[in-house]
Amino acid sequence: MAAKKSGRKPSAAFMKPMTISSDLAAVIGAAPAPRTQVTKKIWDYIKKNGLQDSKNRRNINADDKLKAVFGGKKQVSMFEMTKLVSKHLK
């Protein structure tokens, strides 16, 4: 009989609903959401609006709404995006 695998518990800090800034709310809505959901909603927005760079898929080309979130940058990498987005969460 195989031993039962212990499921990985999500960190409580990641699951806590965060307050979203007005700039970020323009992209994903103003309802408080955990970081994981915020990232997922941003990706949904990026995909829906075709903002992923065609040559380098790791880069995101910002539209006017995302530019406000990204501190005015036209293009950011996936990794930079999460860092910039965290500034909009409390």
PyMOL Python script that loads the backbone (N, CA, C, O; Angstrom):
from pymol import cmd

cmd.read_pdbstr("""\
ATOM      1  N   MET A   1       0.839  -1.189   0.000  1.00  0.00           N
ATOM      2  CA  MET A   1       0.000   0.000   0.000  1.00  0.00           C
ATOM      3  C   MET A   1       0.885   1.255   0.000  1.00  0.00           C
ATOM      4  O   MET A   1       1.806   1.363   0.810  1.00  0.00           O
ATOM      5  N   ALA A   2       0.611   2.186  -0.892  1.00  0.00           N
ATOM      6  CA  ALA A   2       1.418   3.413  -1.001  1.00  0.00           C
ATOM      7  C   ALA A   2       1.104   4.366   0.149  1.00  0.00           C
ATOM      8  O   ALA A   2      -0.043   4.491   0.579  1.00  0.00           O
ATOM      9  N   ALA A   3       2.141   5.031   0.634  1.00  0.00           N
ATOM     10  CA  ALA A   3       1.954   6.004   1.713  1.00  0.00           C
ATOM     11  C   ALA A   3       1.218   7.224   1.168  1.00  0.00           C
ATOM     12  O   ALA A   3       1.428   7.635   0.026  1.00  0.00           O
ATOM     13  N   LYS A   4       0.361   7.791   1.997  1.00  0.00           N
ATOM     14  CA  LYS A   4      -0.415   8.957   1.574  1.00  0.00           C
ATOM     15  C   LYS A   4       0.513  10.172   1.449  1.00  0.00           C
ATOM     16  O   LYS A   4       1.225  10.521   2.391  1.00  0.00           O
ATOM     17  N   LYS A   5       0.492  10.807   0.277  1.00  0.00           N
ATOM     18  CA  LYS A   5       1.334  11.982   0.073  1.00  0.00           C
ATOM     19  C   LYS A   5       0.741  13.171   0.821  1.00  0.00           C
ATOM     20  O   LYS A   5      -0.460  13.431   0.749  1.00  0.00           O
ATOM     21  N   SER A   6       1.596  13.881   1.534  1.00  0.00           N
ATOM     22  CA  SER A   6       1.084  15.060   2.233  1.00  0.00           C
ATOM     23  C   SER A   6       0.998  16.207   1.236  1.00  0.00           C
ATOM     24  O   SER A   6       1.976  16.524   0.559  1.00  0.00           O
ATOM     25  N   GLY A   7      -0.181  16.829   1.148  1.00  0.00           N
ATOM     26  CA  GLY A   7      -0.386  17.942   0.221  1.00  0.00           C
ATOM     27  C   GLY A   7       0.370  19.173   0.700  1.00  0.00           C
ATOM     28  O   GLY A   7       0.492  19.407   1.902  1.00  0.00           O
ATOM     29  N   ARG A   8       0.872  19.950  -0.234  1.00  0.00           N
ATOM     30  CA  ARG A   8       1.587  21.164   0.123  1.00  0.00           C
ATOM     31  C   ARG A   8       0.575  22.204   0.576  1.00  0.00           C
ATOM     32  O   ARG A   8      -0.371  22.518  -0.147  1.00  0.00           O
ATOM     33  N   LYS A   9       0.775  22.733   1.770  1.00  0.00           N
ATOM     34  CA  LYS A   9      -0.154  23.728   2.279  1.00  0.00           C
ATOM     35  C   LYS A   9       0.227  25.099   1.733  1.00  0.00           C
ATOM     36  O   LYS A   9       1.389  25.494   1.832  1.00  0.00           O
ATOM     37  N   PRO A  10      -0.742  25.848   1.149  1.00  0.00           N
ATOM     38  CA  PRO A  10      -0.404  27.189   0.699  1.00  0.00           C
ATOM     39  C   PRO A  10      -0.102  28.089   1.893  1.00  0.00           C
ATOM     40  O   PRO A  10      -0.724  27.969   2.949  1.00  0.00           O
ATOM     41  N   SER A  11       0.844  28.975   1.714  1.00  0.00           N
ATOM     42  CA  SER A  11       1.221  29.893   2.782  1.00  0.00           C
ATOM     43  C   SER A  11       0.045  30.801   3.120  1.00  0.00           C
ATOM     44  O   SER A  11      -0.627  31.312   2.224  1.00  0.00           O
ATOM     45  N   ALA A  12      -0.202  31.000   4.402  1.00  0.00           N
ATOM     46  CA  ALA A  12      -1.314  31.843   4.831  1.00  0.00           C
ATOM     47  C   ALA A  12      -1.131  33.275   4.324  1.00  0.00           C
ATOM     48  O   ALA A  12      -2.109  33.959   4.022  1.00  0.00           O
ATOM     49  N   ALA A  13       0.111  33.723   4.233  1.00  0.00           N
ATOM     50  CA  ALA A  13       0.388  35.081   3.763  1.00  0.00           C
ATOM     51  C   ALA A  13      -0.067  35.273   2.313  1.00  0.00           C
ATOM     52  O   ALA A  13      -0.547  36.346   1.948  1.00  0.00           O
ATOM     53  N   PHE A  14       0.086  34.233   1.491  1.00  0.00           N
ATOM     54  CA  PHE A  14      -0.330  34.337   0.091  1.00  0.00           C
ATOM     55  C   PHE A  14      -1.848  34.296  -0.049  1.00  0.00           C
ATOM     56  O   PHE A  14      -2.393  34.831  -1.014  1.00  0.00           O
ATOM     57  N   MET A  15      -2.533  33.671   0.898  1.00  0.00           N
ATOM     58  CA  MET A  15      -3.971  33.486   0.794  1.00  0.00           C
ATOM     59  C   MET A  15      -4.764  34.652   1.398  1.00  0.00           C
ATOM     60  O   MET A  15      -5.977  34.743   1.210  1.00  0.00           O
ATOM     61  N   LYS A  16      -4.076  35.543   2.123  1.00  0.00           N
ATOM     62  CA  LYS A  16      -4.760  36.657   2.779  1.00  0.00           C
ATOM     63  C   LYS A  16      -5.220  37.681   1.736  1.00  0.00           C
ATOM     64  O   LYS A  16      -4.411  38.127   0.922  1.00  0.00           O
ATOM     65  N   PRO A  17      -6.502  38.062   1.746  1.00  0.00           N
ATOM     66  CA  PRO A  17      -6.950  39.084   0.790  1.00  0.00           C
ATOM     67  C   PRO A  17      -6.211  40.403   1.015  1.00  0.00           C
ATOM     68  O   PRO A  17      -6.075  40.868   2.146  1.00  0.00           O
ATOM     69  N   MET A  18      -5.740  40.991  -0.075  1.00  0.00           N
ATOM     70  CA  MET A  18      -4.970  42.229  -0.005  1.00  0.00           C
ATOM     71  C   MET A  18      -5.835  43.378  -0.538  1.00  0.00           C
ATOM     72  O   MET A  18      -6.698  43.181  -1.394  1.00  0.00           O
ATOM     73  N   THR A  19      -5.583  44.586  -0.008  1.00  0.00           N
ATOM     74  CA  THR A  19      -6.264  45.768  -0.517  1.00  0.00           C
ATOM     75  C   THR A  19      -5.541  46.204  -1.788  1.00  0.00           C
ATOM     76  O   THR A  19      -4.312  46.277  -1.817  1.00  0.00           O
ATOM     77  N   ILE A  20      -6.303  46.492  -2.827  1.00  0.00           N
ATOM     78  CA  ILE A  20      -5.745  46.784  -4.146  1.00  0.00           C
ATOM     79  C   ILE A  20      -5.772  48.285  -4.412  1.00  0.00           C
ATOM     80  O   ILE A  20      -6.779  48.942  -4.147  1.00  0.00           O
ATOM     81  N   SER A  21      -4.665  48.838  -4.939  1.00  0.00           N
ATOM     82  CA  SER A  21      -4.589  50.267  -5.250  1.00  0.00           C
ATOM     83  C   SER A  21      -5.524  50.619  -6.398  1.00  0.00           C
ATOM     84  O   SER A  21      -5.973  49.736  -7.128  1.00  0.00           O
ATOM     85  N   SER A  22      -5.820  51.911  -6.560  1.00  0.00           N
ATOM     86  CA  SER A  22      -6.743  52.340  -7.616  1.00  0.00           C
ATOM     87  C   SER A  22      -6.183  52.040  -9.008  1.00  0.00           C
ATOM     88  O   SER A  22      -6.938  51.689  -9.914  1.00  0.00           O
ATOM     89  N   ASP A  23      -4.848  52.176  -9.187  1.00  0.00           N
ATOM     90  CA  ASP A  23      -4.237  51.873 -10.492  1.00  0.00           C
ATOM     91  C   ASP A  23      -4.432  50.405 -10.854  1.00  0.00           C
ATOM     92  O   ASP A  23      -4.790  50.078 -11.985  1.00  0.00           O
ATOM     93  N   LEU A  24      -4.193  49.523  -9.881  1.00  0.00           N
ATOM     94  CA  LEU A  24      -4.342  48.086 -10.126  1.00  0.00           C
ATOM     95  C   LEU A  24      -5.821  47.710 -10.268  1.00  0.00           C
ATOM     96  O   LEU A  24      -6.164  46.818 -11.043  1.00  0.00           O
ATOM     97  N   ALA A  25      -6.692  48.391  -9.521  1.00  0.00           N
ATOM     98  CA  ALA A  25      -8.134  48.122  -9.591  1.00  0.00           C
ATOM     99  C   ALA A  25      -8.673  48.373 -10.996  1.00  0.00           C
ATOM    100  O   ALA A  25      -9.624  47.713 -11.416  1.00  0.00           O
ATOM    101  N   ALA A  26      -8.080  49.320 -11.733  1.00  0.00           N
ATOM    102  CA  ALA A  26      -8.498  49.605 -13.111  1.00  0.00           C
ATOM    103  C   ALA A  26      -8.280  48.393 -14.011  1.00  0.00           C
ATOM    104  O   ALA A  26      -8.960  48.233 -15.025  1.00  0.00           O
ATOM    105  N   VAL A  27      -7.324  47.537 -13.634  1.00  0.00           N
ATOM    106  CA  VAL A  27      -7.006  46.352 -14.441  1.00  0.00           C
ATOM    107  C   VAL A  27      -7.801  45.127 -13.979  1.00  0.00           C
ATOM    108  O   VAL A  27      -8.385  44.421 -14.801  1.00  0.00           O
ATOM    109  N   ILE A  28      -7.824  44.873 -12.662  1.00  0.00           N
ATOM    110  CA  ILE A  28      -8.399  43.610 -12.173  1.00  0.00           C
ATOM    111  C   ILE A  28      -9.640  43.767 -11.299  1.00  0.00           C
ATOM    112  O   ILE A  28     -10.198  42.764 -10.853  1.00  0.00           O
ATOM    113  N   GLY A  29     -10.078  44.977 -11.046  1.00  0.00           N
ATOM    114  CA  GLY A  29     -11.231  45.193 -10.175  1.00  0.00           C
ATOM    115  C   GLY A  29     -10.774  45.532  -8.761  1.00  0.00           C
ATOM    116  O   GLY A  29      -9.651  45.213  -8.373  1.00  0.00           O
ATOM    117  N   ALA A  30     -11.653  46.183  -7.989  1.00  0.00           N
ATOM    118  CA  ALA A  30     -11.257  46.727  -6.693  1.00  0.00           C
ATOM    119  C   ALA A  30     -11.449  45.780  -5.509  1.00  0.00           C
ATOM    120  O   ALA A  30     -11.024  46.095  -4.397  1.00  0.00           O
ATOM    121  N   ALA A  31     -12.082  44.625  -5.731  1.00  0.00           N
ATOM    122  CA  ALA A  31     -12.352  43.711  -4.618  1.00  0.00           C
ATOM    123  C   ALA A  31     -11.051  43.177  -4.030  1.00  0.00           C
ATOM    124  O   ALA A  31     -10.160  42.784  -4.783  1.00  0.00           O
ATOM    125  N   PRO A  32     -10.916  43.152  -2.692  1.00  0.00           N
ATOM    126  CA  PRO A  32      -9.712  42.589  -2.087  1.00  0.00           C
ATOM    127  C   PRO A  32      -9.508  41.140  -2.538  1.00  0.00           C
ATOM    128  O   PRO A  32     -10.458  40.360  -2.606  1.00  0.00           O
ATOM    129  N   ALA A  33      -8.261  40.796  -2.844  1.00  0.00           N
ATOM    130  CA  ALA A  33      -7.967  39.450  -3.342  1.00  0.00           C
ATOM    131  C   ALA A  33      -6.588  39.013  -2.862  1.00  0.00           C
ATOM    132  O   ALA A  33      -5.710  39.851  -2.654  1.00  0.00           O
ATOM    133  N   PRO A  34      -6.389  37.686  -2.683  1.00  0.00           N
ATOM    134  CA  PRO A  34      -5.053  37.202  -2.309  1.00  0.00           C
ATOM    135  C   PRO A  34      -4.077  37.395  -3.467  1.00  0.00           C
ATOM    136  O   PRO A  34      -4.488  37.464  -4.625  1.00  0.00           O
ATOM    137  N   ARG A  35      -2.785  37.483  -3.151  1.00  0.00           N
ATOM    138  CA  ARG A  35      -1.744  37.683  -4.172  1.00  0.00           C
ATOM    139  C   ARG A  35      -1.866  36.714  -5.347  1.00  0.00           C
ATOM    140  O   ARG A  35      -1.688  37.095  -6.505  1.00  0.00           O
ATOM    141  N   THR A  36      -2.175  35.447  -5.027  1.00  0.00           N
ATOM    142  CA  THR A  36      -2.259  34.432  -6.077  1.00  0.00           C
ATOM    143  C   THR A  36      -3.341  34.795  -7.086  1.00  0.00           C
ATOM    144  O   THR A  36      -3.143  34.650  -8.292  1.00  0.00           O
ATOM    145  N   GLN A  37      -4.494  35.271  -6.591  1.00  0.00           N
ATOM    146  CA  GLN A  37      -5.595  35.656  -7.472  1.00  0.00           C
ATOM    147  C   GLN A  37      -5.266  36.921  -8.249  1.00  0.00           C
ATOM    148  O   GLN A  37      -5.632  37.050  -9.417  1.00  0.00           O
ATOM    149  N   VAL A  38      -4.570  37.859  -7.597  1.00  0.00           N
ATOM    150  CA  VAL A  38      -4.173  39.104  -8.263  1.00  0.00           C
ATOM    151  C   VAL A  38      -3.307  38.769  -9.475  1.00  0.00           C
ATOM    152  O   VAL A  38      -3.541  39.276 -10.572  1.00  0.00           O
ATOM    153  N   THR A  39      -2.300  37.907  -9.272  1.00  0.00           N
ATOM    154  CA  THR A  39      -1.405  37.520 -10.368  1.00  0.00           C
ATOM    155  C   THR A  39      -2.193  36.825 -11.474  1.00  0.00           C
ATOM    156  O   THR A  39      -1.976  37.097 -12.654  1.00  0.00           O
ATOM    157  N   LYS A  40      -3.107  35.929 -11.098  1.00  0.00           N
ATOM    158  CA  LYS A  40      -3.913  35.202 -12.076  1.00  0.00           C
ATOM    159  C   LYS A  40      -4.775  36.171 -12.892  1.00  0.00           C
ATOM    160  O   LYS A  40      -4.871  36.043 -14.113  1.00  0.00           O
ATOM    161  N   LYS A  41      -5.404  37.143 -12.210  1.00  0.00           N
ATOM    162  CA  LYS A  41      -6.264  38.102 -12.900  1.00  0.00           C
ATOM    163  C   LYS A  41      -5.457  38.990 -13.849  1.00  0.00           C
ATOM    164  O   LYS A  41      -5.931  39.333 -14.932  1.00  0.00           O
ATOM    165  N   ILE A  42      -4.245  39.359 -13.448  1.00  0.00           N
ATOM    166  CA  ILE A  42      -3.395  40.165 -14.316  1.00  0.00           C
ATOM    167  C   ILE A  42      -3.044  39.370 -15.564  1.00  0.00           C
ATOM    168  O   ILE A  42      -3.081  39.904 -16.673  1.00  0.00           O
ATOM    169  N   TRP A  43      -2.702  38.092 -15.390  1.00  0.00           N
ATOM    170  CA  TRP A  43      -2.387  37.245 -16.550  1.00  0.00           C
ATOM    171  C   TRP A  43      -3.595  37.097 -17.468  1.00  0.00           C
ATOM    172  O   TRP A  43      -3.454  37.107 -18.691  1.00  0.00           O
ATOM    173  N   ASP A  44      -4.794  36.957 -16.871  1.00  0.00           N
ATOM    174  CA  ASP A  44      -6.012  36.868 -17.682  1.00  0.00           C
ATOM    175  C   ASP A  44      -6.161  38.136 -18.530  1.00  0.00           C
ATOM    176  O   ASP A  44      -6.492  38.075 -19.715  1.00  0.00           O
ATOM    177  N   TYR A  45      -5.911  39.280 -17.897  1.00  0.00           N
ATOM    178  CA  TYR A  45      -6.005  40.581 -18.586  1.00  0.00           C
ATOM    179  C   TYR A  45      -4.966  40.676 -19.711  1.00  0.00           C
ATOM    180  O   TYR A  45      -5.278  41.117 -20.817  1.00  0.00           O
ATOM    181  N   ILE A  46      -3.724  40.255 -19.413  1.00  0.00           N
ATOM    182  CA  ILE A  46      -2.639  40.296 -20.401  1.00  0.00           C
ATOM    183  C   ILE A  46      -2.990  39.434 -21.612  1.00  0.00           C
ATOM    184  O   ILE A  46      -2.815  39.857 -22.755  1.00  0.00           O
ATOM    185  N   LYS A  47      -3.487  38.220 -21.354  1.00  0.00           N
ATOM    186  CA  LYS A  47      -3.819  37.302 -22.440  1.00  0.00           C
ATOM    187  C   LYS A  47      -5.020  37.803 -23.248  1.00  0.00           C
ATOM    188  O   LYS A  47      -5.022  37.743 -24.477  1.00  0.00           O
ATOM    189  N   LYS A  48      -6.046  38.301 -22.536  1.00  0.00           N
ATOM    190  CA  LYS A  48      -7.264  38.780 -23.198  1.00  0.00           C
ATOM    191  C   LYS A  48      -6.944  39.950 -24.140  1.00  0.00           C
ATOM    192  O   LYS A  48      -7.549  40.079 -25.205  1.00  0.00           O
ATOM    193  N   ASN A  49      -5.994  40.797 -23.742  1.00  0.00           N
ATOM    194  CA  ASN A  49      -5.648  41.974 -24.534  1.00  0.00           C
ATOM    195  C   ASN A  49      -4.406  41.783 -25.406  1.00  0.00           C
ATOM    196  O   ASN A  49      -3.940  42.728 -26.042  1.00  0.00           O
ATOM    197  N   GLY A  50      -3.871  40.556 -25.433  1.00  0.00           N
ATOM    198  CA  GLY A  50      -2.726  40.249 -26.287  1.00  0.00           C
ATOM    199  C   GLY A  50      -1.497  41.094 -25.976  1.00  0.00           C
ATOM    200  O   GLY A  50      -0.839  41.592 -26.889  1.00  0.00           O
ATOM    201  N   LEU A  51      -1.180  41.259 -24.679  1.00  0.00           N
ATOM    202  CA  LEU A  51      -0.082  42.143 -24.285  1.00  0.00           C
ATOM    203  C   LEU A  51       1.248  41.419 -24.087  1.00  0.00           C
ATOM    204  O   LEU A  51       2.261  42.049 -23.783  1.00  0.00           O
ATOM    205  N   GLN A  52       1.243  40.094 -24.260  1.00  0.00           N
ATOM    206  CA  GLN A  52       2.498  39.351 -24.129  1.00  0.00           C
ATOM    207  C   GLN A  52       3.321  39.606 -25.393  1.00  0.00           C
ATOM    208  O   GLN A  52       2.798  39.527 -26.505  1.00  0.00           O
ATOM    209  N   ASP A  53       4.616  39.914 -25.217  1.00  0.00           N
ATOM    210  CA  ASP A  53       5.477  40.223 -26.359  1.00  0.00           C
ATOM    211  C   ASP A  53       5.567  39.018 -27.292  1.00  0.00           C
ATOM    212  O   ASP A  53       5.775  37.895 -26.832  1.00  0.00           O
ATOM    213  N   SER A  54       5.409  39.242 -28.606  1.00  0.00           N
ATOM    214  CA  SER A  54       5.399  38.120 -29.550  1.00  0.00           C
ATOM    215  C   SER A  54       6.781  37.495 -29.728  1.00  0.00           C
ATOM    216  O   SER A  54       6.885  36.285 -29.931  1.00  0.00           O
ATOM    217  N   LYS A  55       7.839  38.297 -29.657  1.00  0.00           N
ATOM    218  CA  LYS A  55       9.197  37.757 -29.843  1.00  0.00           C
ATOM    219  C   LYS A  55       9.722  37.110 -28.560  1.00  0.00           C
ATOM    220  O   LYS A  55      10.241  35.994 -28.589  1.00  0.00           O
ATOM    221  N   ASN A  56       9.583  37.816 -27.439  1.00  0.00           N
ATOM    222  CA  ASN A  56      10.058  37.297 -26.162  1.00  0.00           C
ATOM    223  C   ASN A  56       8.858  37.156 -25.229  1.00  0.00           C
ATOM    224  O   ASN A  56       8.415  38.134 -24.626  1.00  0.00           O
ATOM    225  N   ARG A  57       8.335  35.936 -25.114  1.00  0.00           N
ATOM    226  CA  ARG A  57       7.091  35.677 -24.373  1.00  0.00           C
ATOM    227  C   ARG A  57       7.194  36.018 -22.883  1.00  0.00           C
ATOM    228  O   ARG A  57       6.177  36.131 -22.199  1.00  0.00           O
ATOM    229  N   ARG A  58       8.438  36.182 -22.375  1.00  0.00           N
ATOM    230  CA  ARG A  58       8.587  36.520 -20.952  1.00  0.00           C
ATOM    231  C   ARG A  58       8.320  37.992 -20.679  1.00  0.00           C
ATOM    232  O   ARG A  58       8.213  38.402 -19.523  1.00  0.00           O
ATOM    233  N   ASN A  59       8.212  38.782 -21.729  1.00  0.00           N
ATOM    234  CA  ASN A  59       7.969  40.213 -21.555  1.00  0.00           C
ATOM    235  C   ASN A  59       6.506  40.568 -21.768  1.00  0.00           C
ATOM    236  O   ASN A  59       5.804  39.947 -22.566  1.00  0.00           O
ATOM    237  N   ILE A  60       6.065  41.588 -21.029  1.00  0.00           N
ATOM    238  CA  ILE A  60       4.698  42.067 -21.135  1.00  0.00           C
ATOM    239  C   ILE A  60       4.756  43.497 -21.634  1.00  0.00           C
ATOM    240  O   ILE A  60       5.449  44.338 -21.062  1.00  0.00           O
ATOM    241  N   ASN A  61       4.016  43.773 -22.718  1.00  0.00           N
ATOM    242  CA  ASN A  61       3.914  45.123 -23.246  1.00  0.00           C
ATOM    243  C   ASN A  61       2.726  45.790 -22.570  1.00  0.00           C
ATOM    244  O   ASN A  61       1.597  45.317 -22.701  1.00  0.00           O
ATOM    245  N   ALA A  62       2.961  46.869 -21.858  1.00  0.00           N
ATOM    246  CA  ALA A  62       1.906  47.504 -21.081  1.00  0.00           C
ATOM    247  C   ALA A  62       1.018  48.396 -21.940  1.00  0.00           C
ATOM    248  O   ALA A  62       1.502  49.150 -22.783  1.00  0.00           O
ATOM    249  N   ASP A  63      -0.318  48.295 -21.706  1.00  0.00           N
ATOM    250  CA  ASP A  63      -1.231  49.275 -22.275  1.00  0.00           C
ATOM    251  C   ASP A  63      -1.327  50.411 -21.247  1.00  0.00           C
ATOM    252  O   ASP A  63      -0.599  50.402 -20.254  1.00  0.00           O
ATOM    253  N   ASP A  64      -2.208  51.377 -21.473  1.00  0.00           N
ATOM    254  CA  ASP A  64      -2.270  52.534 -20.570  1.00  0.00           C
ATOM    255  C   ASP A  64      -2.584  52.146 -19.125  1.00  0.00           C
ATOM    256  O   ASP A  64      -2.005  52.698 -18.189  1.00  0.00           O
ATOM    257  N   LYS A  65      -3.508  51.188 -18.946  1.00  0.00           N
ATOM    258  CA  LYS A  65      -3.870  50.767 -17.583  1.00  0.00           C
ATOM    259  C   LYS A  65      -2.699  50.095 -16.881  1.00  0.00           C
ATOM    260  O   LYS A  65      -2.415  50.393 -15.721  1.00  0.00           O
ATOM    261  N   LEU A  66      -2.012  49.184 -17.581  1.00  0.00           N
ATOM    262  CA  LEU A  66      -0.886  48.472 -16.961  1.00  0.00           C
ATOM    263  C   LEU A  66       0.318  49.397 -16.753  1.00  0.00           C
ATOM    264  O   LEU A  66       1.093  49.212 -15.814  1.00  0.00           O
ATOM    265  N   LYS A  67       0.468  50.383 -17.626  1.00  0.00           N
ATOM    266  CA  LYS A  67       1.595  51.312 -17.490  1.00  0.00           C
ATOM    267  C   LYS A  67       1.548  52.015 -16.133  1.00  0.00           C
ATOM    268  O   LYS A  67       2.586  52.257 -15.518  1.00  0.00           O
ATOM    269  N   ALA A  68       0.328  52.344 -15.667  1.00  0.00           N
ATOM    270  CA  ALA A  68       0.165  52.974 -14.352  1.00  0.00           C
ATOM    271  C   ALA A  68       0.621  52.026 -13.249  1.00  0.00           C
ATOM    272  O   ALA A  68       1.219  52.456 -12.263  1.00  0.00           O
ATOM    273  N   VAL A  69       0.339  50.738 -13.416  1.00  0.00           N
ATOM    274  CA  VAL A  69       0.736  49.730 -12.429  1.00  0.00           C
ATOM    275  C   VAL A  69       2.250  49.504 -12.479  1.00  0.00           C
ATOM    276  O   VAL A  69       2.888  49.312 -11.444  1.00  0.00           O
ATOM    277  N   PHE A  70       2.820  49.528 -13.690  1.00  0.00           N
ATOM    278  CA  PHE A  70       4.245  49.243 -13.883  1.00  0.00           C
ATOM    279  C   PHE A  70       5.125  50.480 -13.717  1.00  0.00           C
ATOM    280  O   PHE A  70       6.274  50.476 -14.159  1.00  0.00           O
ATOM    281  N   GLY A  71       4.615  51.528 -13.096  1.00  0.00           N
ATOM    282  CA  GLY A  71       5.424  52.720 -12.853  1.00  0.00           C
ATOM    283  C   GLY A  71       5.831  53.433 -14.139  1.00  0.00           C
ATOM    284  O   GLY A  71       6.926  53.992 -14.215  1.00  0.00           O
ATOM    285  N   GLY A  72       4.962  53.420 -15.149  1.00  0.00           N
ATOM    286  CA  GLY A  72       5.224  54.137 -16.391  1.00  0.00           C
ATOM    287  C   GLY A  72       6.046  53.377 -17.421  1.00  0.00           C
ATOM    288  O   GLY A  72       6.306  53.897 -18.506  1.00  0.00           O
ATOM    289  N   LYS A  73       6.460  52.150 -17.098  1.00  0.00           N
ATOM    290  CA  LYS A  73       7.277  51.373 -18.044  1.00  0.00           C
ATOM    291  C   LYS A  73       6.418  50.799 -19.165  1.00  0.00           C
ATOM    292  O   LYS A  73       5.293  50.358 -18.933  1.00  0.00           O
ATOM    293  N   LYS A  74       6.966  50.809 -20.399  1.00  0.00           N
ATOM    294  CA  LYS A  74       6.231  50.274 -21.551  1.00  0.00           C
ATOM    295  C   LYS A  74       6.307  48.760 -21.601  1.00  0.00           C
ATOM    296  O   LYS A  74       5.379  48.099 -22.068  1.00  0.00           O
ATOM    297  N   GLN A  75       7.428  48.206 -21.111  1.00  0.00           N
ATOM    298  CA  GLN A  75       7.612  46.757 -21.167  1.00  0.00           C
ATOM    299  C   GLN A  75       8.328  46.281 -19.907  1.00  0.00           C
ATOM    300  O   GLN A  75       9.312  46.881 -19.474  1.00  0.00           O
ATOM    301  N   VAL A  76       7.823  45.194 -19.325  1.00  0.00           N
ATOM    302  CA  VAL A  76       8.463  44.598 -18.147  1.00  0.00           C
ATOM    303  C   VAL A  76       8.527  43.086 -18.333  1.00  0.00           C
ATOM    304  O   VAL A  76       7.755  42.513 -19.102  1.00  0.00           O
ATOM    305  N   SER A  77       9.464  42.441 -17.614  1.00  0.00           N
ATOM    306  CA  SER A  77       9.535  40.978 -17.645  1.00  0.00           C
ATOM    307  C   SER A  77       8.519  40.430 -16.643  1.00  0.00           C
ATOM    308  O   SER A  77       8.021  41.161 -15.787  1.00  0.00           O
ATOM    309  N   MET A  78       8.220  39.137 -16.759  1.00  0.00           N
ATOM    310  CA  MET A  78       7.285  38.484 -15.825  1.00  0.00           C
ATOM    311  C   MET A  78       7.724  38.688 -14.381  1.00  0.00           C
ATOM    312  O   MET A  78       6.908  38.961 -13.500  1.00  0.00           O
ATOM    313  N   PHE A  79       9.031  38.551 -14.153  1.00  0.00           N
ATOM    314  CA  PHE A  79       9.559  38.612 -12.789  1.00  0.00           C
ATOM    315  C   PHE A  79       9.480  40.027 -12.243  1.00  0.00           C
ATOM    316  O   PHE A  79       9.179  40.235 -11.067  1.00  0.00           O
ATOM    317  N   GLU A  80       9.754  40.997 -13.107  1.00  0.00           N
ATOM    318  CA  GLU A  80       9.666  42.393 -12.702  1.00  0.00           C
ATOM    319  C   GLU A  80       8.214  42.754 -12.415  1.00  0.00           C
ATOM    320  O   GLU A  80       7.927  43.544 -11.516  1.00  0.00           O
ATOM    321  N   MET A  81       7.301  42.168 -13.186  1.00  0.00           N
ATOM    322  CA  MET A  81       5.875  42.449 -13.023  1.00  0.00           C
ATOM    323  C   MET A  81       5.401  42.140 -11.604  1.00  0.00           C
ATOM    324  O   MET A  81       4.719  42.959 -10.988  1.00  0.00           O
ATOM    325  N   THR A  82       5.757  40.968 -11.081  1.00  0.00           N
ATOM    326  CA  THR A  82       5.289  40.598  -9.735  1.00  0.00           C
ATOM    327  C   THR A  82       5.828  41.564  -8.689  1.00  0.00           C
ATOM    328  O   THR A  82       5.134  41.888  -7.725  1.00  0.00           O
ATOM    329  N   LYS A  83       7.067  42.026  -8.874  1.00  0.00           N
ATOM    330  CA  LYS A  83       7.664  42.981  -7.933  1.00  0.00           C
ATOM    331  C   LYS A  83       6.918  44.316  -7.992  1.00  0.00           C
ATOM    332  O   LYS A  83       6.617  44.909  -6.956  1.00  0.00           O
ATOM    333  N   LEU A  84       6.624  44.782  -9.200  1.00  0.00           N
ATOM    334  CA  LEU A  84       5.927  46.062  -9.363  1.00  0.00           C
ATOM    335  C   LEU A  84       4.491  45.990  -8.865  1.00  0.00           C
ATOM    336  O   LEU A  84       3.977  46.950  -8.291  1.00  0.00           O
ATOM    337  N   VAL A  85       3.846  44.851  -9.087  1.00  0.00           N
ATOM    338  CA  VAL A  85       2.450  44.687  -8.659  1.00  0.00           C
ATOM    339  C   VAL A  85       2.358  44.666  -7.130  1.00  0.00           C
ATOM    340  O   VAL A  85       1.388  45.173  -6.565  1.00  0.00           O
ATOM    341  N   SER A  86       3.350  44.089  -6.460  1.00  0.00           N
ATOM    342  CA  SER A  86       3.296  44.000  -4.991  1.00  0.00           C
ATOM    343  C   SER A  86       3.264  45.380  -4.341  1.00  0.00           C
ATOM    344  O   SER A  86       2.781  45.524  -3.218  1.00  0.00           O
ATOM    345  N   LYS A  87       3.778  46.399  -5.041  1.00  0.00           N
ATOM    346  CA  LYS A  87       3.731  47.767  -4.511  1.00  0.00           C
ATOM    347  C   LYS A  87       2.293  48.308  -4.475  1.00  0.00           C
ATOM    348  O   LYS A  87       2.000  49.274  -3.770  1.00  0.00           O
ATOM    349  N   HIS A  88       1.411  47.671  -5.242  1.00  0.00           N
ATOM    350  CA  HIS A  88       0.016  48.116  -5.310  1.00  0.00           C
ATOM    351  C   HIS A  88      -0.900  47.330  -4.371  1.00  0.00           C
ATOM    352  O   HIS A  88      -2.121  47.482  -4.412  1.00  0.00           O
ATOM    353  N   LEU A  89      -0.301  46.488  -3.527  1.00  0.00           N
ATOM    354  CA  LEU A  89      -1.076  45.685  -2.577  1.00  0.00           C
ATOM    355  C   LEU A  89      -0.749  46.087  -1.152  1.00  0.00           C
ATOM    356  O   LEU A  89       0.403  46.362  -0.818  1.00  0.00           O
ATOM    357  N   LYS A  90      -1.784  46.117  -0.310  1.00  0.00           N
ATOM    358  CA  LYS A  90      -1.563  46.441   1.108  1.00  0.00           C
ATOM    359  C   LYS A  90      -2.154  45.328   1.972  1.00  0.00           C
ATOM    360  O   LYS A  90      -2.081  45.394   3.199  1.00  0.00           O
TER     361      LYS A  90
END
""", "prot")
cmd.dss("prot")
cmd.show_as("cartoon", "prot")
cmd.util.cbc("prot")
cmd.orient("prot")
